[in-house]
Amino acid sequence: MLEWIHELGHWVAHWANTPYTLWAIFCIAFAESSFFPIPPDVLLIASAVLRPEKAFVFALLCSAGSVSGAVFGYFLGLKGGRPLLKRVFPEDRIQLVERYYGKWDVWAIGIAGFTPIPYKIFTLSAGVFRLDLRRFILVSILSRSARFFLVAGAIYFFGPTIRKYLTDYLNLFTVLFVVLLVGGFLAVRHVSHESMRSSTTDITSPDTGADAHATRKERT
């Protein structure tokens, strides 16, 4: 199994040195979002190392293909329902993703889109669990673009020497990013809840109503 995956990875990377690089990047990124096992980063890194002047073009195509594939996966999940998920993924993974959605809602897509977590299970399950499509697309664009442009930017500014570090430490960098992302999300959610609670208290407070009534009497 591992040998087959390794050979498939080499097949993906070989498109970097062909006249069909642009098409290959888009198509592989599209397929990976719903069913293909090899992440498009493999081809993105190889292509950007060979032609660093086009690194951001490759990242843009990779992002567009990945988000398009995510929308395709969403509608597959919407039409196929939970039976489709059970045919593709183990039940424990499905339940785990369902818990993520229950806790983080569409932000779970953002975490999966930026990290090495298999993105396809989140795109398919987003349709199964009927997440809001517009928010799903928005978060997918932000997370996938951030990931691919980070890779392209590193190669563009630091050259081929960064390739080894991207290969060895990309997972570590993305984990650190997720820690910051989740921390920021929790902070925003906490502030929002406190603001809503404060607004509700001001509206429903008897004292506030009495003060307003007294003010109106003074004006009259």
Contacts in CASP RR format, 6 or more apart in sequence:
PFRMAT RR
TARGET T0000
AUTHOR 0000-0000-0000
METHOD contacts of the structure
MODEL  1
MLEWIHELGHWVAHWANTPYTLWAIFCIAFAESSFFPIPPDVLLIASAVL
RPEKAFVFALLCSAGSVSGAVFGYFLGLKGGRPLLKRVFPEDRIQLVERY
YGKWDVWAIGIAGFTPIPYKIFTLSAGVFRLDLRRFILVSILSRSARFFL
VAGAIYFFGPTIRKYLTDYLNLFTVLFVVLLVGGFLAVRHVSHESMRSST
TDITSPDTGADAHATRKERT
5 37 0 8 1.000
5 38 0 8 1.000
8 37 0 8 1.000
8 38 0 8 1.000
9 38 0 8 1.000
9 42 0 8 1.000
12 24 0 8 1.000
12 28 0 8 1.000
12 38 0 8 1.000
12 40 0 8 1.000
12 42 0 8 1.000
12 43 0 8 1.000
13 42 0 8 1.000
13 43 0 8 1.000
13 46 0 8 1.000
15 21 0 8 1.000
15 24 0 8 1.000
15 25 0 8 1.000
15 28 0 8 1.000
15 43 0 8 1.000
15 47 0 8 1.000
16 24 0 8 1.000
16 43 0 8 1.000
16 46 0 8 1.000
16 47 0 8 1.000
16 49 0 8 1.000
16 50 0 8 1.000
17 46 0 8 1.000
17 50 0 8 1.000
18 24 0 8 1.000
21 43 0 8 1.000
21 47 0 8 1.000
21 58 0 8 1.000
22 57 0 8 1.000
22 58 0 8 1.000
22 61 0 8 1.000
24 43 0 8 1.000
25 40 0 8 1.000
25 43 0 8 1.000
25 44 0 8 1.000
25 47 0 8 1.000
25 58 0 8 1.000
25 61 0 8 1.000
25 62 0 8 1.000
25 65 0 8 1.000
26 61 0 8 1.000
26 62 0 8 1.000
26 64 0 8 1.000
26 65 0 8 1.000
27 65 0 8 1.000
28 36 0 8 1.000
28 38 0 8 1.000
28 40 0 8 1.000
28 43 0 8 1.000
29 40 0 8 1.000
29 61 0 8 1.000
29 62 0 8 1.000
29 63 0 8 1.000
29 64 0 8 1.000
29 65 0 8 1.000
29 66 0 8 1.000
29 69 0 8 1.000
30 65 0 8 1.000
30 66 0 8 1.000
30 68 0 8 1.000
30 69 0 8 1.000
30 72 0 8 1.000
31 69 0 8 1.000
32 38 0 8 1.000
32 39 0 8 1.000
32 40 0 8 1.000
32 66 0 8 1.000
32 119 0 8 1.000
32 120 0 8 1.000
33 65 0 8 1.000
33 66 0 8 1.000
33 67 0 8 1.000
33 68 0 8 1.000
33 69 0 8 1.000
33 70 0 8 1.000
33 72 0 8 1.000
33 73 0 8 1.000
33 119 0 8 1.000
33 120 0 8 1.000
33 123 0 8 1.000
34 69 0 8 1.000
34 70 0 8 1.000
34 72 0 8 1.000
34 73 0 8 1.000
34 76 0 8 1.000
34 120 0 8 1.000
34 123 0 8 1.000
34 124 0 8 1.000
35 88 0 8 1.000
35 120 0 8 1.000
36 120 0 8 1.000
39 116 0 8 1.000
40 62 0 8 1.000
40 66 0 8 1.000
40 148 0 8 1.000
41 147 0 8 1.000
41 148 0 8 1.000
41 151 0 8 1.000
41 170 0 8 1.000
44 58 0 8 1.000
44 59 0 8 1.000
44 62 0 8 1.000
44 148 0 8 1.000
44 151 0 8 1.000
44 152 0 8 1.000
45 151 0 8 1.000
45 155 0 8 1.000
45 163 0 8 1.000
45 166 0 8 1.000
45 167 0 8 1.000
47 54 0 8 1.000
47 55 0 8 1.000
47 58 0 8 1.000
48 54 0 8 1.000
48 55 0 8 1.000
48 58 0 8 1.000
48 59 0 8 1.000
48 151 0 8 1.000
48 152 0 8 1.000
48 155 0 8 1.000
48 156 0 8 1.000
49 155 0 8 1.000
49 159 0 8 1.000
49 160 0 8 1.000
49 163 0 8 1.000
51 58 0 8 1.000
52 155 0 8 1.000
52 156 0 8 1.000
52 159 0 8 1.000
52 160 0 8 1.000
53 156 0 8 1.000
55 152 0 8 1.000
55 153 0 8 1.000
55 155 0 8 1.000
55 156 0 8 1.000
56 149 0 8 1.000
56 152 0 8 1.000
56 153 0 8 1.000
56 156 0 8 1.000
58 152 0 8 1.000
59 145 0 8 1.000
59 148 0 8 1.000
59 149 0 8 1.000
59 151 0 8 1.000
59 152 0 8 1.000
59 153 0 8 1.000
62 144 0 8 1.000
62 148 0 8 1.000
63 141 0 8 1.000
63 144 0 8 1.000
63 145 0 8 1.000
63 148 0 8 1.000
63 149 0 8 1.000
66 119 0 8 1.000
66 140 0 8 1.000
66 144 0 8 1.000
66 148 0 8 1.000
67 137 0 8 1.000
67 140 0 8 1.000
67 141 0 8 1.000
67 144 0 8 1.000
69 123 0 8 1.000
70 119 0 8 1.000
70 123 0 8 1.000
70 136 0 8 1.000
70 137 0 8 1.000
70 140 0 8 1.000
70 144 0 8 1.000
71 133 0 8 1.000
71 137 0 8 1.000
71 140 0 8 1.000
73 120 0 8 1.000
73 123 0 8 1.000
73 124 0 8 1.000
73 127 0 8 1.000
74 123 0 8 1.000
74 124 0 8 1.000
74 126 0 8 1.000
74 127 0 8 1.000
74 131 0 8 1.000
74 133 0 8 1.000
74 136 0 8 1.000
75 127 0 8 1.000
76 84 0 8 1.000
76 124 0 8 1.000
76 127 0 8 1.000
77 84 0 8 1.000
77 85 0 8 1.000
77 124 0 8 1.000
77 125 0 8 1.000
77 126 0 8 1.000
77 127 0 8 1.000
77 128 0 8 1.000
78 127 0 8 1.000
78 128 0 8 1.000
78 130 0 8 1.000
80 128 0 8 1.000
81 127 0 8 1.000
81 128 0 8 1.000
82 94 0 8 1.000
82 128 0 8 1.000
84 124 0 8 1.000
84 128 0 8 1.000
85 94 0 8 1.000
85 121 0 8 1.000
85 124 0 8 1.000
85 125 0 8 1.000
85 128 0 8 1.000
86 94 0 8 1.000
88 121 0 8 1.000
88 124 0 8 1.000
89 121 0 8 1.000
93 121 0 8 1.000
94 121 0 8 1.000
94 125 0 8 1.000
97 108 0 8 1.000
97 121 0 8 1.000
97 122 0 8 1.000
97 125 0 8 1.000
98 125 0 8 1.000
98 129 0 8 1.000
100 108 0 8 1.000
100 111 0 8 1.000
101 108 0 8 1.000
101 125 0 8 1.000
101 126 0 8 1.000
101 129 0 8 1.000
101 131 0 8 1.000
104 111 0 8 1.000
104 185 0 8 1.000
105 131 0 8 1.000
106 126 0 8 1.000
106 131 0 8 1.000
106 132 0 8 1.000
106 135 0 8 1.000
106 136 0 8 1.000
106 139 0 8 1.000
107 139 0 8 1.000
107 185 0 8 1.000
108 122 0 8 1.000
109 122 0 8 1.000
109 123 0 8 1.000
109 126 0 8 1.000
109 131 0 8 1.000
109 136 0 8 1.000
109 139 0 8 1.000
109 140 0 8 1.000
109 143 0 8 1.000
110 139 0 8 1.000
110 140 0 8 1.000
110 142 0 8 1.000
110 143 0 8 1.000
110 181 0 8 1.000
111 117 0 8 1.000
111 143 0 8 1.000
111 178 0 8 1.000
111 181 0 8 1.000
111 182 0 8 1.000
112 118 0 8 1.000
112 119 0 8 1.000
112 121 0 8 1.000
112 122 0 8 1.000
112 143 0 8 1.000
113 119 0 8 1.000
113 122 0 8 1.000
113 140 0 8 1.000
113 143 0 8 1.000
113 144 0 8 1.000
113 147 0 8 1.000
114 143 0 8 1.000
114 144 0 8 1.000
114 146 0 8 1.000
114 147 0 8 1.000
114 174 0 8 1.000
114 177 0 8 1.000
114 178 0 8 1.000
114 181 0 8 1.000
115 171 0 8 1.000
115 174 0 8 1.000
115 175 0 8 1.000
115 177 0 8 1.000
115 178 0 8 1.000
116 170 0 8 1.000
116 171 0 8 1.000
116 174 0 8 1.000
123 140 0 8 1.000
126 136 0 8 1.000
147 174 0 8 1.000
150 173 0 8 1.000
151 166 0 8 1.000
151 170 0 8 1.000
154 162 0 8 1.000
154 165 0 8 1.000
154 166 0 8 1.000
155 162 0 8 1.000
155 163 0 8 1.000
155 166 0 8 1.000
202 208 0 8 1.000
END
